[in-house]
């Protein structure tokens, strides 16, 4: 799977607070997680291999 850099401006404020110590580093988009028949969510990976999922409700 290819990895893509993610610009931090696309991540919502409530998640920025949780990851503020890592904001200066590159984040990578690594894929999607299907949580239901109709919903897929993006997965972002930090440099230390930790991953977070971003729900669309948190973005909007």
C-alpha positions as CSV (number, residue, x, y, z in Angstrom):
1,X,0.0,0.0,0.0
2,X,1.3,3.4,-0.9
3,X,1.6,6.1,1.8
4,X,0.8,9.7,1.3
5,X,1.8,12.8,3.4
6,X,-1.1,14.5,5.1
7,X,-1.3,18.3,5.6
8,X,-2.1,19.0,9.2
9,X,-4.7,21.7,8.2
10,X,-7.1,19.0,7.2
11,X,-7.2,17.5,10.7
12,X,-9.9,18.9,13.0
13,X,-9.1,21.0,16.1
14,X,-10.1,18.4,18.7
15,X,-7.7,15.9,17.2
16,X,-4.9,18.6,16.8
17,X,-5.0,19.0,20.6
18,X,-4.4,15.3,21.1
19,X,-1.5,15.2,18.8
20,X,0.0,18.7,19.3
21,X,3.5,17.3,20.3
22,X,3.7,15.6,16.9
23,X,2.4,18.5,14.7
24,X,5.8,19.5,13.4
25,X,6.5,16.0,12.0
26,X,5.1,14.4,8.8
27,X,1.9,12.4,9.1
28,X,1.1,9.7,6.6
29,X,-2.3,8.6,5.2
30,X,-2.1,4.8,5.2
31,X,-5.6,3.7,4.3
32,X,-9.2,3.4,5.2
33,X,-11.1,1.4,7.8
34,X,-14.6,0.2,7.0
35,X,-16.7,0.5,10.1
36,X,-20.0,-0.2,8.6
37,X,-21.6,-1.0,5.2
38,X,-21.8,2.7,4.4
39,X,-19.0,4.3,6.4
40,X,-15.2,4.2,5.8
41,X,-12.8,6.3,7.8
42,X,-9.2,7.4,7.0
43,X,-6.3,6.1,9.0
44,X,-3.3,8.4,9.7
45,X,0.1,7.1,10.9
46,X,2.7,9.0,12.9
47,X,6.5,8.5,12.5
48,X,6.6,6.2,15.5
49,X,4.1,3.8,13.7
50,X,1.1,4.8,15.9
51,X,-2.1,5.1,14.0
52,X,-5.3,7.1,14.5
53,X,-8.7,6.9,12.8
54,X,-10.6,10.1,12.0
55,X,-14.4,9.9,12.1
56,X,-16.2,12.2,9.6
57,X,-18.3,13.6,12.5
58,X,-15.1,14.9,14.1
59,X,-14.0,16.6,10.9
60,X,-17.3,18.3,10.0
